[in-house]
Amino acid sequence: MLILVAEDEAKTARFLCKGLAENGYETEWVRDGEEALAAGLGREHDLVVLDIMLPERDGWSVLTELRKAGKTTPVIFLTARDEVEDRVRGLDLGADDYLVKPFAFSELMARVRALTRRGGTAPGEVMYRVADLVVDPVRHRVERSGEKLALSPKEFDLLAFLASHPGEVLGRALIAERVWDMRFDGDTNVIDVAIRRLRTKVDTGFAPRLIHTVRGVGYVMEQRKN
């Protein structure tokens, strides 16, 4: 398993990489936020250990951009910032765990093992994230801004399909085939109705809107800039 370590303090980074290697993990070490973002976007990792106070670009920003890009890699924030609001902010941005320095390496390893067991790319084990929306196919669970959303089974299947293709315009015929297992009939509005119901649950009361119509083509799930 490959773990990305984003840490600007060389002594801490060497300690982390040595300890992880002794436990059977391969590591990639980067020293600043720009390198962390480039590495996170450019290569598949099983886990990211991310310091918040990085040069060039802070950890908040790195995580935000990774999640915007659809990266679901588990992330542990490792930082000296121990205020409750910092922990809440990190988790709200899509972090999977938060460990405050100084820490016991045994505790870090326990958290690494828990997240790498939960992570991975095997079918049915990935979680989809778009902005503050999290779709967990294993637990059949959806959250937006930490709030659980109640969806019907078909609404969940539709949302999971959209969230698994962030930024891609999905045509009605493709949606009908993948979600309803049927050929699309241009005279039916079943997909449009289902999308409207899904929007009510996913976008109403939240910002920004994530489900968008591409007129004459289909639908896309993405976070758009105002």
MARDODREN-101377 format. One line per 2 residues: number of its first residue (from 1); their letters; for each residue x, y, z of N, C-alpha, C. Coordinates in steps of 0.02 Angstrom, whole numbers, plus 50000, padded with zeros to 5 digits. Example, Ala and Ser with C-alpha at 12.3 -4.5 7.8 and 13.67 -1.06 7.14 Angstrom:
<atoms>
1> as> 50660/49716/50390/50615/49775/50390/50660/49835/50390 ~ 50642/49888/50354/50684/49947/50357/50645/50002/50394
</atoms>
This chain:
<atoms>
1> ml> 50042/49940/50000/50000/50000/50000/50044/50062/50000 ~ 50022/50113/49964/50060/50175/49957/50027/50231/49997
3> il> 50066/50263/50040/50041/50318/50081/50078/50382/50063 ~ 50041/50435/50049/50069/50501/50036/50077/50537/50102
5> va> 50138/50559/50118/50152/50596/50179/50168/50668/50159 ~ 50125/50715/50178/50135/50786/50163/50154/50821/50228
7> ed> 50218/50833/50238/50245/50859/50300/50308/50900/50285 ~ 50309/50964/50308/50366/51007/50292/50423/51000/50342
9> ea> 50410/50973/50401/50464/50963/50450/50500/50897/50434 ~ 50563/50904/50412/50600/50846/50389/50606/50791/50442
11> kt> 50620/50811/50504/50629/50762/50558/50564/50721/50568 ~ 50507/50756/50569/50443/50722/50578/50429/50677/50519
13> ar> 50441/50702/50458/50428/50663/50397/50470/50599/50395 ~ 50534/50606/50412/50577/50546/50412/50554/50495/50463
15> fl> 50533/50519/50522/50506/50475/50574/50444/50438/50549 ~ 50398/50475/50517/50337/50445/50490/50353/50393/50436
17> ck> 50394/50412/50389/50409/50368/50333/50445/50305/50356 ~ 50491/50313/50403/50527/50255/50430/50480/50208/50466
19> gl> 50436/50236/50509/50389/50195/50546/50340/50159/50501 ~ 50314/50195/50451/50267/50164/50404/50300/50109/50364
21> ae> 50363/50121/50342/50399/50071/50304/50411/50008/50345 ~ 50425/50017/50410/50436/49960/50454/50372/49919/50463
23> ng> 50316/49951/50451/50251/49916/50456/50225/49892/50388 ~ 50268/49895/50338/50251/49866/50274/50219/49912/50223
25> ye> 50220/49979/50236/50190/50026/50190/50243/50062/50149 ~ 50228/50072/50086/50271/50114/50043/50249/50186/50053
27> te> 50297/50233/50053/50280/50303/50065/50306/50348/50009 ~ 50271/50403/50000/50293/50458/49956/50291/50521/49998
29> wv> 50348/50555/50004/50353/50614/50047/50355/50677/50005 ~ 50312/50725/50022/50314/50791/49991/50317/50843/50046
31> rd> 50347/50902/50031/50363/50951/50082/50318/51012/50083 ~ 50277/51023/50031/50233/51082/50032/50166/51065/50001
33> ge> 50119/51112/50007/50051/51100/49985/50043/51091/49910 ~ 50082/51128/49872/50077/51121/49799/50100/51052/49777
35> ea> 50155/51028/49807/50179/50961/49792/50127/50908/49814 ~ 50096/50921/49871/50046/50873/49897/49987/50868/49850
37> la> 49963/50925/49826/49906/50925/49780/49924/50891/49715 ~ 49983/50907/49687/50004/50876/49624/50011/50800/49632
39> ag> 50040/50778/49688/50048/50707/49700/49981/50673/49709 ~ 49936/50705/49747/49871/50676/49759/49829/50669/49697
41> lg> 49836/50717/49651/49798/50715/49589/49830/50670/49537 ~ 49896/50663/49541/49933/50629/49488/49945/50555/49498
43> re> 49936/50532/49559/49951/50461/49574/49900/50434/49623 ~ 49884/50370/49617/49837/50339/49663/49872/50319/49727
45> hd> 49846/50342/49784/49872/50324/49850/49817/50288/49889 ~ 49838/50247/49937/49790/50213/49980/49771/50256/50040
47> lv> 49812/50306/50056/49801/50350/50113/49844/50412/50105 ~ 49819/50468/50132/49859/50530/50134/49864/50552/50207
49> vl> 49926/50562/50231/49938/50592/50297/49957/50664/50283 ~ 49914/50711/50302/49918/50780/50278/49925/50829/50336
51> di> 49982/50864/50338/49990/50918/50387/49949/50978/50364 ~ 49924/51017/50411/49883/51075/50393/49928/51135/50375
53> ml> 49977/51150/50416/50019/51209/50407/50077/51194/50361 ~ 50061/51188/50296/50112/51175/50245/50130/51240/50209
55> pe> 50192/51246/50184/50210/51303/50142/50172/51301/50075 ~ 50167/51357/50043/50139/51365/49975/50062/51358/49974
57> rd> 50037/51306/50004/49964/51293/50005/49950/51252/50068 ~ 49901/51275/50109/49890/51238/50171/49849/51174/50159
59> gw> 49848/51132/50211/49814/51068/50206/49740/51074/50193 ~ 49708/51126/50221/49637/51137/50207/49625/51141/50132
61> sv> 49666/51182/50100/49658/51194/50028/49673/51131/49987 ~ 49726/51094/50008/49743/51033/49973/49685/50984/49974
63> lt> 49657/50973/50033/49601/50927/50040/49541/50950/50000 ~ 49526/51014/50003/49469/51041/49966/49475/51027/49892
65> el> 49534/51039/49864/49545/51028/49792/49543/50954/49774 ~ 49569/50911/49818/49566/50839/49804/49494/50815/49801
67> rk> 49454/50838/49849/49384/50816/49850/49345/50845/49791 ~ 49360/50908/49772/49328/50938/49712/49343/50896/49650
69> ag> 49404/50869/49648/49424/50829/49590/49396/50759/49591 ~ 49357/50743/49644/49327/50677/49648/49371/50624/49681
71> kt> 49427/50645/49710/49472/50598/49743/49442/50576/49810 ~ 49433/50512/49820/49403/50485/49881/49454/50453/49927
73> tp> 49518/50463/49913/49571/50434/49954/49563/50455/50027 ~ 49566/50407/50074/49561/50426/50145/49616/50475/50164
75> vi> 49600/50523/50207/49647/50575/50228/49647/50581/50304 ~ 49707/50579/50334/49716/50594/50405/49751/50661/50410
77> fl> 49719/50709/50444/49753/50771/50459/49799/50759/50519 ~ 49862/50779/50512/49911/50772/50565/49937/50843/50580
79> ta> 49922/50870/50639/49935/50941/50650/49941/50958/50724 ~ 49972/51015/50737/49977/51041/50805/49915/51080/50825
81> rd> 49871/51093/50777/49810/51131/50791/49760/51085/50825 ~ 49744/51100/50888/49701/51055/50926/49635/51086/50948
83> ev> 49616/51143/50918/49552/51173/50934/49494/51132/50904 ~ 49439/51129/50941/49382/51091/50917/49358/51115/50849
85> ed> 49358/51182/50839/49334/51207/50775/49379/51186/50717 ~ 49444/51176/50731/49489/51152/50678/49473/51080/50660
87> rv> 49458/51039/50710/49440/50969/50696/49375/50965/50657 ~ 49327/51005/50678/49263/51006/50643/49272/51028/50571
89> rg> 49311/51080/50562/49324/51105/50493/49355/51050/50450 ~ 49405/51016/50478/49438/50964/50439/49391/50908/50419
91> ld> 49350/50886/50466/49303/50832/50451/49250/50856/50401 ~ 49228/50918/50408/49178/50946/50362/49205/50950/50291
93> lg> 49270/50962/50285/49301/50967/50218/49310/50899/50185 ~ 49301/50846/50225/49307/50779/50196/49364/50737/50223
95> ad> 49397/50761/50277/49449/50720/50308/49416/50659/50341 ~ 49453/50604/50345/49427/50543/50376/49449/50537/50449
97> dy> 49502/50571/50468/49526/50568/50537/49570/50629/50550 ~ 49585/50641/50614/49620/50701/50635/49661/50684/50697
99> lv> 49727/50689/50692/49772/50671/50746/49815/50731/50764 ~ 49817/50747/50829/49852/50807/50852/49924/50790/50874
101> kp> 49972/50830/50853/50041/50824/50876/50048/50853/50947 ~ 50091/50824/50989/50128/50761/50979/50081/50701/50987
103> fa> 50098/50646/50956/50055/50588/50955/50097/50525/50966 ~ 50065/50473/50987/50098/50408/50993/50095/50374/50925
105> fs> 50152/50349/50901/50153/50318/50835/50106/50257/50832 ~ 50099/50222/50888/50054/50164/50890/49982/50185/50877
107> el> 49962/50245/50900/49895/50269/50887/49887/50286/50813 ~ 49938/50319/50784/49935/50334/50712/49927/50269/50673
109> ma> 49966/50218/50690/49963/50155/50653/49894/50123/50659 ~ 49863/50128/50718/49795/50100/50726/49747/50135/50679
111> rv> 49754/50200/50673/49709/50238/50629/49724/50224/50555 ~ 49788/50217/50539/49807/50200/50470/49777/50132/50451
113> ra> 49784/50083/50496/49757/50016/50481/49682/50018/50472 ~ 49648/50056/50514/49575/50061/50509/49554/50091/50443
115> lt> 49588/50144/50421/49569/50178/50359/49589/50139/50297 ~ 49646/50106/50299/49666/50067/50240/49624/50004/50233
117> rr> 49599/49978/50288/49551/49922/50283/49486/49945/50252 ~ 49465/50006/50272/49402/50034/50247/49408/50060/50176
119> gg> 49468/50081/50158/49479/50111/50092/49490/50059/50039 ~ 49526/50077/49987/49539/50031/49933/49492/50044/49875
121> ta> 49505/50009/49820/49466/50022/49759/49426/49961/49737 ~ 49419/49912/49781/49379/49854/49762/49307/49875/49750
123> pg> 49272/49842/49704/49203/49860/49690/49161/49860/49753 ~ 49120/49911/49761/49076/49915/49818/49108/49942/49881
125> ev> 49175/49958/49879/49209/49981/49938/49228/50055/49935 ~ 49218/50086/49879/49237/50156/49871/49182/50202/49896
127> my> 49201/50260/49923/49152/50311/49941/49160/50368/49892 ~ 49103/50396/49871/49104/50451/49823/49093/50516/49860
129> rv> 49133/50566/49844/49127/50632/49874/49125/50685/49820 ~ 49076/50729/49824/49071/50788/49781/49055/50846/49827
131> ad> 49103/50893/49833/49096/50948/49881/49083/50918/49951 ~ 49028/50937/49983/49013/50912/50051/48966/50852/50051
133> lv> 48955/50824/49992/48912/50765/49986/48954/50702/49989 ~ 48933/50654/50030/48968/50589/50036/48918/50533/50023
135> vd> 48934/50490/49976/48892/50432/49960/48932/50369/49976 ~ 48907/50329/50021/48940/50268/50043/48900/50207/50019
137> pv> 48921/50175/49964/48883/50119/49937/48883/50058/49983 ~ 48935/50049/50024/48938/49991/50068/48883/49995/50121
139> rh> 48877/50052/50153/48827/50061/50205/48761/50088/50179 ~ 48759/50100/50114/48698/50128/50082/48678/50191/50119
141> rv> 48726/50236/50125/48717/50296/50167/48739/50358/50129 ~ 48700/50412/50138/48716/50476/50106/48715/50531/50158
143> er> 48765/50575/50155/48768/50632/50200/48784/50695/50159 ~ 48756/50750/50180/48774/50815/50151/48786/50863/50208
145> sg> 48845/50893/50210/48866/50936/50265/48856/50901/50333 ~ 48869/50836/50334/48863/50797/50395/48793/50776/50412
147> ek> 48743/50796/50372/48673/50778/50385/48654/50718/50343 ~ 48626/50667/50375/48605/50607/50340/48543/50622/50297
149> la> 48544/50596/50236/48488/50605/50190/48451/50539/50182 ~ 48386/50542/50184/48344/50481/50175/48324/50475/50102
151> ls> 48349/50424/50068/48334/50414/49998/48302/50345/49988 ~ 48259/50340/49937/48233/50275/49918/48290/50235/49884
153> pk> 48284/50170/49879/48336/50130/49846/48352/50155/49776 ~ 48302/50172/49736/48315/50195/49668/48347/50264/49668
155> ef> 48326/50307/49714/48358/50373/49719/48431/50365/49739 ~ 48445/50318/49783/48515/50306/49803/48555/50282/49742
157> dl> 48528/50235/49704/48564/50210/49645/48577/50267/49595 ~ 48529/50310/49586/48537/50366/49540/48591/50414/49565
159> la> 48588/50430/49629/48638/50476/49657/48708/50446/49654 ~ 48713/50382/49671/48779/50349/49670/48808/50350/49599
161> fl> 48765/50340/49549/48789/50341/49480/48814/50410/49460 ~ 48777/50462/49479/48798/50530/49464/48863/50547/49501
163> as> 48866/50529/49565/48924/50546/49606/48986/50508/49586 ~ 48977/50450/49555/49035/50411/49533/49065/50438/49468
165> hp> 49031/50487/49437/49056/50518/49375/49055/50594/49382 ~ 49088/50622/49433/49085/50695/49444/49113/50733/49384
167> ge> 49076/50784/49363/49098/50826/49308/49082/50797/49239 ~ 49055/50737/49236/49038/50706/49172/48964/50715/49157
169> vl> 48949/50737/49097/48879/50744/49077/48853/50675/49058 ~ 48801/50653/49093/48773/50586/49083/48706/50592/49047
171> gr> 48702/50561/48989/48641/50565/48950/48585/50523/48980 ~ 48523/50539/48962/48465/50503/48989/48466/50430/48969
173> al> 48489/50414/48909/48492/50345/48888/48540/50304/48931 ~ 48597/50335/48947/48646/50300/48988/48620/50291/49059
175> ia> 48588/50342/49086/48559/50337/49153/48506/50283/49155 ~ 48463/50281/49104/48410/50231/49102/48440/50160/49101
177> er> 48493/50152/49063/48525/50086/49057/48558/50065/49122 ~ 48596/50111/49153/48635/50093/49212/48594/50091/49277
179> vw> 48545/50135/49283/48507/50140/49346/48443/50099/49343 ~ 48408/50102/49286/48344/50067/49280/48349/50002/49240
181> dm> 48407/49989/49211/48418/49929/49171/48366/49924/49115 ~ 48356/49980/49080/48307/49981/49027/48330/50027/48972
183> rf> 48301/50019/48912/48314/50065/48857/48274/50128/48868 ~ 48304/50185/48851/48270/50248/48863/48217/50260/48811
185> dg> 48156/50277/48834/48101/50295/48791/48092/50370/48793 ~ 48103/50404/48736/48100/50477/48735/48033/50505/48755
187> dt> 47981/50464/48756/47915/50489/48773/47901/50487/48849 ~ 47947/50456/48887/47936/50452/48959/47978/50504/48995
189> nv> 47952/50528/49052/47989/50577/49092/48011/50548/49158 ~ 48017/50481/49162/48034/50449/49225/48100/50474/49253
191> id> 48149/50485/49209/48215/50507/49233/48211/50579/49257 ~ 48176/50621/49220/48170/50691/49240/48134/50698/49308
193> va> 48083/50657/49317/48047/50658/49381/48092/50635/49438 ~ 48129/50581/49425/48174/50555/49476/48228/50606/49494
195> ir> 48254/50641/49444/48304/50693/49457/48275/50749/49499 ~ 48214/50770/49483/48182/50823/49522/48174/50804/49595
197> rl> 48153/50742/49607/48146/50718/49676/48213/50715/49711 ~ 48263/50693/49675/48330/50688/49704/48358/50757/49721
199> rt> 48347/50804/49676/48370/50873/49690/48338/50901/49753 ~ 48274/50886/49763/48240/50911/49822/48275/50888/49886
201> kv> 48299/50827/49885/48332/50799/49944/48405/50818/49950 ~ 48439/50823/49893/48512/50834/49894/48530/50908/49893
203> dt> 48493/50949/49856/48512/51019/49846/48471/51069/49885 ~ 48408/51054/49900/48366/51102/49936/48393/51112/50007
205> gf> 48406/51175/50023/48432/51192/50089/48507/51187/50096 ~ 48541/51170/50041/48614/51165/50042/48642/51209/49986
207> ap> 48705/51228/49995/48739/51266/49943/48811/51240/49938 ~ 48837/51237/49877/48804/51254/49814/48762/51195/49788
209> rl> 48721/51208/49737/48685/51155/49703/48735/51109/49668 ~ 48722/51045/49670/48769/50997/49641/48742/50961/49579
211> ih> 48677/50955/49572/48647/50920/49515/48624/50971/49464 ~ 48653/50968/49405/48639/51019/49353/48612/50986/49289
213> tv> 48569/51022/49255/48541/51000/49191/48582/51028/49134 ~ 48600/50985/49087/48631/51008/49025/48577/50999/48971
215> rg> 48547/51054/48952/48488/51051/48910/48500/51012/48846 ~ 48455/50966/48833/48459/50926/48772/48507/50868/48775
217> vg> 48543/50862/48832/48593/50809/48837/48579/50764/48897 ~ 48579/50792/48957/48569/50751/49016/48584/50789/49080
219> yv> 48620/50757/49125/48633/50786/49190/48706/50777/49210 ~ 48729/50822/49254/48797/50818/49278/48798/50836/49352
221> me> 48840/50802/49390/48850/50819/49461/48918/50851/49469 ~ 48919/50913/49492/48982/50948/49503/48970/51010/49545
223> qr> 49024/51033/49576/49021/51096/49612/49043/51151/49566 ~ 48998/51198/49551/49014/51252/49504/49029/51316/49542
225> kn> 49076/51354/49515/49092/51419/49544/49037/51469/49526 ~ 49022/51511/49573/48971/51562/49559/48997/51614/49510
</atoms>
